């Protein structure tokens, strides 16, 4: 004698059935999900859950995580704490530390045209 088969949404399961799923899948059922494509083209995840009387195909609706809204904060610079040893004057010293590219140019050997 074969077991009855049923398709049901997880949301429509009774609390006792949900508790039984937790007992049957103590480590979670995410690795036991099957992807099914319906005739209308919809793709859904389902859990095959077998009880003593029924083999259920439980439709699982995955909840999409909600993105946190981006908050534009014009006062970002005010919230930034500079280390005590870093002063505003230290940030503007780029002009004093000019690149030493000119010094390196003098150190390079000149191209000799005497090469054969």
C-alpha positions as protocol buffer text, in pm:
chain_id: "A"
residue {
  index: 1
  type: UNK
  ca { x: 0 y: 0 z: 0 }
}
residue {
  index: 2
  type: UNK
  ca { x: 150 y: 334 z: -104 }
}
residue {
  index: 3
  type: UNK
  ca { x: 145 y: 651 z: 95 }
}
residue {
  index: 4
  type: UNK
  ca { x: -73 y: 944 z: 4 }
}
residue {
  index: 5
  type: UNK
  ca { x: 113 y: 1235 z: -157 }
}
residue {
  index: 6
  type: UNK
  ca { x: 35 y: 1600 z: -95 }
}
residue {
  index: 7
  type: UNK
  ca { x: 166 y: 1939 z: -201 }
}
residue {
  index: 8
  type: UNK
  ca { x: 139 y: 2212 z: 62 }
}
residue {
  index: 9
  type: UNK
  ca { x: 288 y: 2552 z: 128 }
}
residue {
  index: 10
  type: UNK
  ca { x: 503 y: 2586 z: 437 }
}
residue {
  index: 11
  type: UNK
  ca { x: 283 y: 2876 z: 547 }
}
residue {
  index: 12
  type: UNK
  ca { x: -22 y: 2647 z: 557 }
}
residue {
  index: 13
  type: UNK
  ca { x: 137 y: 2381 z: 777 }
}
residue {
  index: 14
  type: UNK
  ca { x: 7 y: 2349 z: 1132 }
}
residue {
  index: 15
  type: UNK
  ca { x: 232 y: 2438 z: 1421 }
}
residue {
  index: 16
  type: UNK
  ca { x: 265 y: 2070 z: 1507 }
}
residue {
  index: 17
  type: UNK
  ca { x: 374 y: 1990 z: 1150 }
}
residue {
  index: 18
  type: UNK
  ca { x: 635 y: 2268 z: 1161 }
}
residue {
  index: 19
  type: UNK
  ca { x: 766 y: 2132 z: 1491 }
}
residue {
  index: 20
  type: UNK
  ca { x: 787 y: 1786 z: 1338 }
}
residue {
  index: 21
  type: UNK
  ca { x: 990 y: 1922 z: 1045 }
}
residue {
  index: 22
  type: UNK
  ca { x: 1229 y: 2077 z: 1298 }
}
residue {
  index: 23
  type: UNK
  ca { x: 1261 y: 1739 z: 1470 }
}
residue {
  index: 24
  type: UNK
  ca { x: 1312 y: 1556 z: 1140 }
}
residue {
  index: 25
  type: UNK
  ca { x: 1571 y: 1808 z: 1016 }
}
residue {
  index: 26
  type: UNK
  ca { x: 1757 y: 1918 z: 1333 }
}
residue {
  index: 27
  type: UNK
  ca { x: 2042 y: 2072 z: 1132 }
}
residue {
  index: 28
  type: UNK
  ca { x: 1799 y: 2261 z: 908 }
}
residue {
  index: 29
  type: UNK
  ca { x: 1639 y: 2167 z: 579 }
}
residue {
  index: 30
  type: UNK
  ca { x: 1819 y: 2413 z: 351 }
}
residue {
  index: 31
  type: UNK
  ca { x: 2046 y: 2137 z: 214 }
}
residue {
  index: 32
  type: UNK
  ca { x: 1743 y: 1914 z: 149 }
}
residue {
  index: 33
  type: UNK
  ca { x: 1557 y: 2158 z: -77 }
}
residue {
  index: 34
  type: UNK
  ca { x: 1472 y: 2066 z: -434 }
}
residue {
  index: 35
  type: UNK
  ca { x: 1428 y: 2325 z: -708 }
}
residue {
  index: 36
  type: UNK
  ca { x: 1115 y: 2270 z: -915 }
}
residue {
  index: 37
  type: UNK
  ca { x: 1003 y: 2450 z: -1228 }
}
residue {
  index: 38
  type: UNK
  ca { x: 626 y: 2473 z: -1262 }
}
residue {
  index: 39
  type: UNK
  ca { x: 446 y: 2448 z: -1598 }
}
residue {
  index: 40
  type: UNK
  ca { x: 390 y: 2825 z: -1584 }
}
residue {
  index: 41
  type: UNK
  ca { x: 769 y: 2878 z: -1568 }
}
residue {
  index: 42
  type: UNK
  ca { x: 783 y: 2971 z: -1200 }
}
residue {
  index: 43
  type: UNK
  ca { x: 1081 y: 2829 z: -1012 }
}
residue {
  index: 44
  type: UNK
  ca { x: 1024 y: 2731 z: -651 }
}
residue {
  index: 45
  type: UNK
  ca { x: 1206 y: 2548 z: -375 }
}
residue {
  index: 46
  type: UNK
  ca { x: 1040 y: 2251 z: -211 }
}
residue {
  index: 47
  type: UNK
  ca { x: 1115 y: 2009 z: 68 }
}
residue {
  index: 48
  type: UNK
  ca { x: 1028 y: 1642 z: 38 }
}
residue {
  index: 49
  type: UNK
  ca { x: 905 y: 1550 z: 386 }
}
residue {
  index: 50
  type: UNK
  ca { x: 784 y: 1203 z: 464 }
}
residue {
  index: 51
  type: UNK
  ca { x: 561 y: 1116 z: 759 }
}
residue {
  index: 52
  type: UNK
  ca { x: 404 y: 780 z: 851 }
}
residue {
  index: 53
  type: UNK
  ca { x: 91 y: 851 z: 644 }
}
residue {
  index: 54
  type: UNK
  ca { x: 186 y: 1112 z: 383 }
}
residue {
  index: 55
  type: UNK
  ca { x: 475 y: 1219 z: 163 }
}
residue {
  index: 56
  type: UNK
  ca { x: 461 y: 1598 z: 150 }
}
residue {
  index: 57
  type: UNK
  ca { x: 611 y: 1828 z: -107 }
}
residue {
  index: 58
  type: UNK
  ca { x: 639 y: 2143 z: 103 }
}
residue {
  index: 59
  type: UNK
  ca { x: 671 y: 2464 z: -97 }
}
residue {
  index: 60
  type: UNK
  ca { x: 923 y: 2694 z: 67 }
}
residue {
  index: 61
  type: UNK
  ca { x: 914 y: 3068 z: 4 }
}
residue {
  index: 62
  type: UNK
  ca { x: 1256 y: 3222 z: 43 }
}
residue {
  index: 63
  type: UNK
  ca { x: 1244 y: 3564 z: 201 }
}
residue {
  index: 64
  type: UNK
  ca { x: 1456 y: 3819 z: 20 }
}
residue {
  index: 65
  type: UNK
  ca { x: 1666 y: 4022 z: 265 }
}
residue {
  index: 66
  type: UNK
  ca { x: 1567 y: 4386 z: 278 }
}
residue {
  index: 67
  type: UNK
  ca { x: 1840 y: 4632 z: 196 }
}
residue {
  index: 68
  type: UNK
  ca { x: 1905 y: 4900 z: 452 }
}
residue {
  index: 69
  type: UNK
  ca { x: 1835 y: 5249 z: 321 }
}
residue {
  index: 70
  type: UNK
  ca { x: 2138 y: 5458 z: 237 }
}
residue {
  index: 71
  type: UNK
  ca { x: 2153 y: 5763 z: 457 }
}
residue {
  index: 72
  type: UNK
  ca { x: 2335 y: 6060 z: 317 }
}
residue {
  index: 73
  type: UNK
  ca { x: 2527 y: 6230 z: 595 }
}
residue {
  index: 74
  type: UNK
  ca { x: 2664 y: 6571 z: 509 }
}
residue {
  index: 75
  type: UNK
  ca { x: 2838 y: 6590 z: 847 }
}
residue {
  index: 76
  type: UNK
  ca { x: 3078 y: 6302 z: 777 }
}
residue {
  index: 77
  type: UNK
  ca { x: 3385 y: 6520 z: 833 }
}
residue {
  index: 78
  type: UNK
  ca { x: 3254 y: 6630 z: 1171 }
}
residue {
  index: 79
  type: UNK
  ca { x: 3225 y: 6269 z: 1286 }
}
residue {
  index: 80
  type: UNK
  ca { x: 3581 y: 6186 z: 1180 }
}
residue {
  index: 81
  type: UNK
  ca { x: 3818 y: 6194 z: 1475 }
}
residue {
  index: 82
  type: UNK
  ca { x: 4173 y: 6278 z: 1379 }
}
residue {
  index: 83
  type: UNK
  ca { x: 4456 y: 6139 z: 1588 }
}
residue {
  index: 84
  type: UNK
  ca { x: 4603 y: 6392 z: 1828 }
}
residue {
  index: 85
  type: UNK
  ca { x: 4943 y: 6379 z: 1658 }
}
residue {
  index: 86
  type: UNK
  ca { x: 4794 y: 6461 z: 1316 }
}
residue {
  index: 87
  type: UNK
  ca { x: 4735 y: 6830 z: 1266 }
}
residue {
  index: 88
  type: UNK
  ca { x: 4571 y: 7012 z: 977 }
}
residue {
  index: 89
  type: UNK
  ca { x: 4909 y: 7168 z: 895 }
}
residue {
  index: 90
  type: UNK
  ca { x: 5054 y: 6821 z: 834 }
}
residue {
  index: 91
  type: UNK
  ca { x: 4798 y: 6758 z: 561 }
}
residue {
  index: 92
  type: UNK
  ca { x: 4904 y: 7062 z: 357 }
}
residue {
  index: 93
  type: UNK
  ca { x: 5280 y: 6987 z: 354 }
}
residue {
  index: 94
  type: UNK
  ca { x: 5265 y: 6829 z: 9 }
}
residue {
  index: 95
  type: UNK
  ca { x: 5402 y: 7147 z: -148 }
}
residue {
  index: 96
  type: UNK
  ca { x: 5715 y: 7133 z: 70 }
}
residue {
  index: 97
  type: UNK
  ca { x: 5781 y: 6769 z: -16 }
}
residue {
  index: 98
  type: UNK
  ca { x: 5806 y: 6815 z: -390 }
}
residue {
  index: 99
  type: UNK
  ca { x: 5900 y: 6513 z: -588 }
}
residue {
  index: 100
  type: UNK
  ca { x: 6269 y: 6449 z: -624 }
}
residue {
  index: 101
  type: UNK
  ca { x: 6228 y: 6351 z: -989 }
}
residue {
  index: 102
  type: UNK
  ca { x: 6469 y: 6628 z: -1092 }
}
residue {
  index: 103
  type: UNK
  ca { x: 6741 y: 6483 z: -867 }
}
residue {
  index: 104
  type: UNK
  ca { x: 6698 y: 6139 z: -1021 }
}
residue {
  index: 105
  type: UNK
  ca { x: 6728 y: 6275 z: -1372 }
}
residue {
  index: 106
  type: UNK
  ca { x: 7078 y: 6406 z: -1293 }
}
residue {
  index: 107
  type: UNK
  ca { x: 7189 y: 6067 z: -1161 }
}
residue {
  index: 108
  type: UNK
  ca { x: 7102 y: 5877 z: -1478 }
}
residue {
  index: 109
  type: UNK
  ca { x: 7383 y: 5823 z: -1725 }
}
residue {
  index: 110
  type: UNK
  ca { x: 7359 y: 6019 z: -2045 }
}
residue {
  index: 111
  type: UNK
  ca { x: 7305 y: 5834 z: -2369 }
}
residue {
  index: 112
  type: UNK
  ca { x: 7637 y: 5788 z: -2538 }
}
residue {
  index: 113
  type: UNK
  ca { x: 7638 y: 5806 z: -2912 }
}
residue {
  index: 114
  type: UNK
  ca { x: 7980 y: 5638 z: -2922 }
}
residue {
  index: 115
  type: UNK
  ca { x: 7832 y: 5289 z: -2896 }
}
residue {
  index: 116
  type: UNK
  ca { x: 7888 y: 5063 z: -3202 }
}
